[in-house]
Amino acid sequence: MCTSLGSRRRLRGFHPHRSEISSVMKLQKRTRYDIYLDVLEAIRRKKACSITRLSYGAGLPVNRTRKIVEFLISRGLLKTINIGDRPHYRLTERGGEFLQALKTVKKFIE
């Protein structure tokens, strides 16, 4: 029987040490603008995205993605097009400019 520390931890049910927990908790929450950047960037890469593909690309649940897309459409940054019987989303010219501005600001902040 293998008695290495790693196998004993797995056998007993490993509980991370406090230092390991604190390093995990240091992950920062994305800001609203980081999320907008991810959504707009996902659409830019794919040219036109369904809500499902967009949620995967931005790393968000579909219901939250819908709310963000509705907001971005209301601000003139996205437009809706129908491909087949499903709505897809595209960047407007203004959306492309906003994406570039977000990237520029992010460079200065980091």
N, CA and C of each residue as an Amber inpcrd file, in Angstrom:
protein
   330
   0.8390000  -1.1830000   0.0000000   0.0000000   0.0000000   0.0000000
   0.8810000   1.2420000   0.0000000   0.5340000   2.1760000  -0.8270000
   1.2930000   3.4180000  -0.9390000   0.9400000   4.3190000   0.2380000
   1.9430000   4.8410000   0.9110000   1.6730000   5.6650000   2.0880000
   2.2140000   7.0760000   1.9340000   2.3700000   7.5290000   0.7020000
   2.8670000   8.8980000   0.5170000   1.8360000   9.8880000   1.0550000
   2.2990000  11.0640000   1.3750000   1.4300000  12.0900000   1.9390000
   0.2630000  12.4020000   1.0020000   0.5420000  12.4760000  -0.3000000
  -0.5200000  12.7820000  -1.2710000  -1.6120000  11.7360000  -1.2770000
  -1.2240000  10.4530000  -1.2150000  -2.2430000   9.4070000  -1.2430000
  -3.0300000   9.3830000   0.0560000  -2.3640000   9.6630000   1.1850000
  -3.0930000   9.7010000   2.4540000  -4.1060000  10.8390000   2.4420000
  -3.7300000  11.9630000   1.8630000  -4.6810000  13.0810000   1.7860000
  -5.8880000  12.7050000   0.9470000  -5.6400000  12.0330000  -0.1610000
  -6.7590000  11.6310000  -1.0170000  -7.6320000  10.6140000  -0.3200000
  -7.0220000   9.6880000   0.4190000  -7.8000000   8.6600000   1.0910000
  -8.6640000   9.2420000   2.2040000  -8.1600000  10.1860000   2.9260000
  -8.8940000  10.7510000   4.0540000  -9.8480000  11.8630000   3.6470000
  -9.7500000  12.3360000   2.4700000 -10.5510000  13.4840000   2.0550000
  -9.7480000  14.7430000   2.3110000  -9.1190000  15.2330000   1.3090000
  -8.1760000  16.3380000   1.4440000  -8.9040000  17.6400000   1.7660000
  -8.4320000  18.3170000   2.7820000  -8.9190000  19.6460000   3.1340000
  -7.7460000  20.5960000   3.0010000  -7.8550000  21.6230000   2.1670000
  -6.7150000  22.5030000   1.9330000  -6.2940000  23.2450000   3.1980000
  -5.0220000  23.5370000   3.2650000  -4.4560000  24.3090000   4.3590000
  -4.8960000  25.7640000   4.2180000  -4.9080000  26.5080000   5.3150000
  -5.3600000  27.9070000   5.2830000  -4.6100000  28.7480000   4.2580000
  -3.3190000  28.5300000   4.1020000  -2.5640000  29.3100000   3.1200000
  -3.0410000  29.0170000   1.7040000  -3.4460000  27.7760000   1.4630000
  -3.9710000  27.4240000   0.1480000  -5.3290000  28.0700000  -0.0760000
  -6.1340000  28.1640000   0.9480000  -7.4500000  28.7910000   0.8240000
  -7.2840000  30.2780000   0.5450000  -6.3780000  30.9270000   1.2640000
  -6.2210000  32.3660000   1.0660000  -5.7470000  32.6900000  -0.3450000
  -4.9160000  31.8280000  -0.9420000  -4.4710000  32.0920000  -2.3090000
  -5.6200000  31.9320000  -3.2980000  -6.5520000  31.0220000  -3.0090000
  -7.7150000  30.8470000  -3.8750000  -8.6550000  32.0420000  -3.7350000
  -8.7940000  32.5620000  -2.5370000  -9.7210000  33.6630000  -2.2930000
  -9.2060000  34.9810000  -2.8680000  -7.9590000  35.0310000  -3.3020000
  -7.4030000  36.2430000  -3.8670000  -7.8870000  36.4940000  -5.2940000
  -8.5690000  35.5350000  -5.8960000  -9.1120000  35.7470000  -7.2280000
 -10.0950000  36.9020000  -7.1710000  -9.9130000  37.8560000  -8.0540000
 -10.7670000  39.0280000  -8.0130000 -12.0080000  38.8410000  -8.8560000
 -13.0640000  39.4420000  -8.4010000 -14.3190000  39.4470000  -9.1110000
 -14.1750000  40.3520000 -10.3330000 -14.7690000  39.9620000 -11.4540000
 -14.7020000  40.8040000 -12.6480000 -15.5840000  42.0310000 -12.4640000
 -15.1010000  43.1580000 -12.9400000 -15.9210000  44.3690000 -12.8940000
 -16.9420000  44.3140000 -14.0280000 -17.8900000  45.1860000 -13.9640000
 -18.8990000  45.2670000 -15.0200000 -18.2380000  45.5290000 -16.3710000
 -17.2090000  46.3660000 -16.3790000 -16.5310000  46.7020000 -17.6300000
 -15.7010000  45.5310000 -18.1610000 -15.1570000  44.7170000 -17.2630000
 -14.4680000  43.4940000 -17.6950000 -15.4490000  42.5560000 -18.3780000
 -16.6510000  42.4630000 -17.8350000 -17.6780000  41.5990000 -18.4250000
 -18.1070000  42.1500000 -19.7860000 -18.3110000  43.4660000 -19.8830000
 -18.6450000  44.0720000 -21.1810000 -17.5420000  43.7780000 -22.1930000
 -16.3020000  43.9150000 -21.7590000 -15.1660000  43.6410000 -22.6300000
 -15.2000000  42.1950000 -23.1160000 -15.4610000  41.2470000 -22.2180000
 -15.5150000  39.8330000 -22.5950000 -16.6450000  39.5500000 -23.5770000
 -17.8090000  40.1450000 -23.3430000 -18.9570000  39.9450000 -24.2420000
 -18.6650000  40.5310000 -25.6190000 -18.1880000  41.7610000 -25.6570000
 -17.9080000  42.4050000 -26.9480000 -16.7800000  41.6910000 -27.6890000
 -15.7780000  41.2430000 -26.9560000 -14.6570000  40.5200000 -27.5790000
 -15.1200000  39.1760000 -28.1490000 -16.0090000  38.4840000 -27.4410000
 -16.5350000  37.2100000 -27.9370000 -17.3000000  37.4150000 -29.2470000
 -18.0660000  38.4870000 -29.3190000 -18.8110000  38.7790000 -30.5490000
 -17.8530000  39.1750000 -31.6700000 -16.8430000  39.9660000 -31.3520000
 -15.8720000  40.3810000 -32.3720000 -15.1660000  39.1630000 -32.9720000
 -14.8040000  38.2000000 -32.1350000 -14.1100000  36.9980000 -32.6280000
 -14.9890000  36.1570000 -33.5430000 -16.2680000  36.0320000 -33.2110000
 -17.1660000  35.1500000 -33.9580000 -17.9520000  35.8480000 -35.0620000
 -17.8950000  37.1710000 -35.1230000 -18.6450000  38.0040000 -36.0860000
 -20.1310000  38.0870000 -35.7290000 -20.7970000  36.9710000 -35.5130000
 -22.2000000  36.9450000 -35.0910000 -22.3760000  35.7630000 -34.1430000
 -22.9960000  36.0060000 -32.9910000 -23.1220000  34.9620000 -31.9630000
 -24.5620000  34.8040000 -31.5200000 -24.9470000  33.5620000 -31.2680000
 -26.2070000  33.3060000 -30.5820000 -25.9710000  33.5690000 -29.0970000
 -27.0330000  33.6690000 -28.3370000 -26.9100000  33.9550000 -26.9130000
 -26.1470000  32.8440000 -26.1910000 -26.3280000  31.5980000 -26.6190000
 -25.6360000  30.4770000 -25.9810000 -24.1450000  30.5470000 -26.2370000
 -23.7350000  30.7470000 -27.4760000 -22.3120000  30.8610000 -27.8130000
 -21.6820000  32.0580000 -27.1140000 -22.4470000  33.1200000 -27.0370000
 -21.9610000  34.3230000 -26.3750000 -21.7500000  34.0850000 -24.8790000
 -22.6640000  33.3680000 -24.2510000 -22.5120000  33.0850000 -22.8180000
 -21.3020000  32.1970000 -22.5660000 -21.0470000  31.2350000 -23.4460000
 -19.8410000  30.4050000 -23.3120000 -18.5870000  31.2520000 -23.4880000
 -18.5910000  32.1090000 -24.5060000 -17.4190000  32.9280000 -24.8070000
 -17.0950000  33.9250000 -23.7020000 -18.1240000  34.4410000 -23.0360000
 -17.9210000  35.4310000 -21.9830000 -17.8020000  34.7870000 -20.6030000
 -18.1070000  33.5000000 -20.5080000 -18.0240000  32.8110000 -19.2220000
 -19.1100000  33.2400000 -18.2570000 -20.3250000  33.4100000 -18.7820000
 -21.4590000  33.8440000 -17.9680000 -22.6420000  32.9150000 -18.1630000
 -23.5380000  32.8500000 -17.1830000 -24.7870000  32.1090000 -17.4000000
 -25.6370000  32.8220000 -18.4610000 -26.4810000  32.0690000 -19.1270000
 -27.2820000  32.6200000 -20.2260000 -28.1840000  33.7600000 -19.7520000
 -28.8160000  33.6200000 -18.5850000 -29.7340000  34.6750000 -18.1310000
 -29.0000000  35.9970000 -17.8750000 -27.8030000  35.9500000 -17.3090000
 -27.0180000  37.1770000 -17.1000000 -26.5270000  37.7390000 -18.4270000
 -26.1650000  36.8480000 -19.3530000 -25.7210000  37.2920000 -20.6770000
 -26.8440000  38.0330000 -21.3780000 -28.0780000  37.5250000 -21.2660000
 -29.2250000  38.1950000 -21.8970000 -29.3880000  39.6230000 -21.3920000
 -29.2800000  39.8030000 -20.0670000 -29.4320000  41.1470000 -19.4900000
 -28.3450000  42.0830000 -19.9990000 -27.1330000  41.5890000 -20.0720000
 -26.0200000  42.4170000 -20.5440000 -26.1990000  42.7560000 -22.0180000
 -26.6140000  41.7740000 -22.8210000 -26.8390000  42.0100000 -24.2520000
 -27.9420000  43.0480000 -24.4470000 -29.0210000  42.9480000 -23.6810000
 -30.0990000  43.9370000 -23.7890000 -29.5850000  45.3360000 -23.4610000
 -28.7510000  45.4390000 -22.4320000 -28.1660000  46.7330000 -22.0720000
 -27.2930000  47.2720000 -23.2030000 -26.4330000  46.4090000 -23.7570000
 -25.5260000  46.8400000 -24.8280000 -26.2960000  47.2240000 -26.0950000
 -27.4010000  46.5410000 -26.3790000 -28.2530000  46.9010000 -27.5190000
 -28.8930000  48.2690000 -27.2750000 -29.3660000  48.5030000 -26.0540000
 -30.0160000  49.7870000 -25.7450000 -29.0490000  50.9630000 -25.8610000
 -27.7530000  50.7000000 -25.7190000 -26.7340000  51.7460000 -25.8370000
 -26.1680000  51.8480000 -27.2500000 -26.6820000  51.0250000 -28.1590000
 -26.2500000  51.0970000 -29.5520000 -24.9090000  50.4280000 -29.8220000
 -24.4830000  49.5230000 -28.9500000 -23.1930000  48.8530000 -29.1210000
 -23.3240000  47.5140000 -29.8400000 -24.5190000  46.9210000 -29.7900000
 -24.8070000  45.6570000 -30.4740000 -26.0710000  45.8110000 -31.2900000
 -26.2090000  44.9560000 -32.2920000 -27.4610000  44.8850000 -33.0430000
 -27.8600000  43.4250000 -33.1840000 -29.1430000  43.2040000 -33.3560000
 -29.6870000  41.8530000 -33.5030000 -29.9130000  41.5640000 -34.9750000
 -29.4850000  40.3840000 -35.4150000 -29.7850000  39.9060000 -36.7630000
 -30.3560000  38.5060000 -36.6210000 -31.1980000  38.1210000 -37.5450000
 -31.7630000  36.7730000 -37.5110000 -31.0330000  35.8950000 -38.5100000
 -30.4990000  34.8050000 -38.0120000 -29.8750000  33.7900000 -38.8680000
 -30.7030000  32.5310000 -38.6610000 -31.3750000  32.1290000 -39.7350000
 -32.3360000  31.0370000 -39.5880000 -33.5210000  31.5800000 -38.7950000
 -33.8770000  30.8800000 -37.7400000 -34.9960000  31.3480000 -36.9130000
 -34.5220000  31.8440000 -35.5440000 -33.2000000  32.0100000 -35.3860000
 -32.6560000  32.4030000 -34.0880000 -31.9660000  33.7650000 -34.1650000
 -32.1270000  34.5570000 -33.1120000 -31.4260000  35.8490000 -33.0950000
 -29.9370000  35.6660000 -32.8150000 -29.1390000  36.4190000 -33.5260000
 -27.6940000  36.4690000 -33.3060000 -27.3230000  37.9350000 -33.0840000
 -26.1720000  38.1590000 -32.5150000 -25.7710000  39.5100000 -32.1430000
 -24.4650000  39.8730000 -32.8230000 -24.4070000  41.1320000 -33.2850000
 -23.2240000  41.6600000 -33.9630000 -22.8410000  42.9870000 -33.3450000
 -21.5770000  43.3130000 -33.4760000 -21.0950000  44.6210000 -33.0320000
 -21.5410000  45.6900000 -34.0140000 -21.9200000  46.8290000 -33.5040000
 -22.1370000  47.9890000 -34.3580000 -20.7940000  48.7090000 -34.4720000
 -20.7420000  49.7190000 -35.3110000 -19.5020000  50.5060000 -35.4260000
 -19.1640000  51.1340000 -34.0720000 -20.1970000  51.6570000 -33.4220000
 -20.0000000  52.2510000 -32.0980000 -19.5170000  51.2020000 -31.0870000
 -20.0280000  49.9710000 -31.1970000 -19.5910000  48.8930000 -30.3120000
 -18.1210000  48.5620000 -30.5020000 -17.6600000  48.5810000 -31.7470000
 -16.2520000  48.3350000 -32.0350000 -15.3640000  49.4240000 -31.4490000
 -15.8400000  50.6760000 -31.5490000 -15.0890000  51.7940000 -30.9700000
 -15.0360000  51.6900000 -29.4450000 -16.1610000  51.2970000 -28.8500000
 -16.2180000  51.1470000 -27.3980000 -15.2950000  50.0200000 -26.9360000
 -15.2490000  48.9320000 -27.6950000 -14.3630000  47.8140000 -27.3780000
 -12.9110000  48.2750000 -27.3890000 -12.5270000  49.0300000 -28.4090000
 -11.1600000  49.5500000 -28.4830000 -10.8560000  50.4760000 -27.3090000
 -11.8230000  51.3080000 -26.9380000 -11.6290000  52.2260000 -25.8160000
 -11.4580000  51.4570000 -24.5060000 -12.2540000  50.4110000 -24.3130000
 -12.1130000  49.5810000 -23.1070000 -10.7380000  48.9220000 -23.0440000
 -10.2700000  48.4230000 -24.1810000  -8.9440000  47.7890000 -24.2100000
  -7.8570000  48.8060000 -23.8680000  -7.9860000  50.0230000 -24.3950000
  -7.0010000  51.0730000 -24.1220000  -6.9800000  51.4250000 -22.6410000
  -8.1490000  51.6020000 -22.0490000  -8.2270000  51.9310000 -20.6290000
  -7.6610000  50.8070000 -19.7850000  -7.9610000  49.5820000 -20.1560000
  -7.4430000  48.4240000 -19.4000000  -5.9290000  48.3750000 -19.4160000
  -5.3120000  48.7460000 -20.5560000  -3.8550000  48.7860000 -20.6430000
  -3.2710000  49.7760000 -19.6390000  -3.9180000  50.9330000 -19.5090000
  -3.4220000  51.9620000 -18.5990000  -3.6100000  51.5670000 -17.1370000
  -4.6780000  50.8560000 -16.8440000  -4.9650000  50.4660000 -15.4620000
  -4.0250000  49.3670000 -14.9890000  -3.7140000  48.4230000 -15.8540000
  -2.8840000  47.2770000 -15.4410000  -1.4600000  47.5640000 -15.4790000
